[in-house]
Amino acid sequence: MQAFLRTLFVSLCLAQLVSAQSGVPERHFTFHYAFTVRNTHPGAPLRVWIPLAHSGDFQTVRVVSQTGDLPLRQTRESEYADEMLYAETAKADKDAYNFEVIYDVVRKQSSAGGVGTLRAAEQKRLLSPDKLVPTTGLPAELAVKQVAGVKGGDYDKGRAMYEYVLANMRYDKSGTGWGHGDTLYACNAKHGNCTDFHALFISMARSQNIPSRFEIGFSVPTDKHSADIAGYHCWADFYTKDRGWVPVDISEAWKHPEQREFFFGHWDDNRVQFSAGRDITLSPKQDGAPLNYFVHPYVELDRQEYPNVSTHFSFEDVGYEQTPNRAAVN
């Protein structure tokens, strides 16, 4: 424990130094990703895939520990380079299997950048439809109307489509159908969560021949130093030749209208990304259909998707000294 605390202290000092030198806001925290596979059938084959957060342009991630009731090995799928942990047993022999990954994360505020050319295969994929994200029909018609009269290039077209989604969608998780990232649902219902906001935006952008990308992970509360985290958060970016990747977070802009300008062209530092893309084929390949998105553990029992999985996600800011009274409040 002492060695772990020393390592976190050194990491915090380095993060503060980098932040002071660059002037870019960043947040340093530990993230706990735990889950239990319950009530397995004795003797049935069990397979488990766990999305694995990894370092990138805007986050530095270190796995502090990874534990599980089955041996874990790291793999990577080929389409989006999403990393994951994989475990299996030919015959399940326990009523419950527990897994946990603890991360040390430094996340930076991000803005447009990375000017350059996309690889042909990457561009083709990021212009193609997904199962629930069409690039023709109604979203394409909406895109044509929104960019009509736009005098600038793809960046200005992206802004017009951002403004359309922001003005016409409502963050509302009532009823059924929301949360799947279904563009046509979003067009008709005009409400949903972050997946629905960004599915609509990506459909519209791709229909205008603008490469667009879906990313998913978790938000970290801005008003707490430690807390459980109830669910995921997703966002998007689109590519222009002159500005590179342009971040957008339209559902956050809806919830925080005072940050409408900020969330076109920026992501804040209160998040951690786990994967990118839709219609994910895992590594090794799952027996079931491609995953709509990959942020929760995916489990198959006896070669069928197995939903009896309970999750627990939490975070704690590094350098925050938690007291019993403060913990009770959070």
Secondary structure, DSSP 8 states (H G I E B T S, - for coil): -HHHHHHHHHHHHHHHHHHHHH---EEEEEEEEEEEEES--TT--EEEEEE-----SSEEEEEEEEEESS--EEEE-TTT--EEEEEEESS--SSEEEEEEEEEEEEE-EESB--S---HHHHHHTTS-BTTB-SSSHHHHHHHHHHTT--S-HHHHHHHHHHHHHHH-EE---SSSTTS--HHHHHHH-EE-HHHHHHHHHHHHHHTT--EEEEEEEE--SS-SEEEE-S-EEEEEEEETTTEEEEE-HHHHHH-GGGTTTTBSEE-SSEEEEEE-SSB--SS--SS--BS--SS-EEEETTEE---EEEEEEEEETT----HHHHHH-
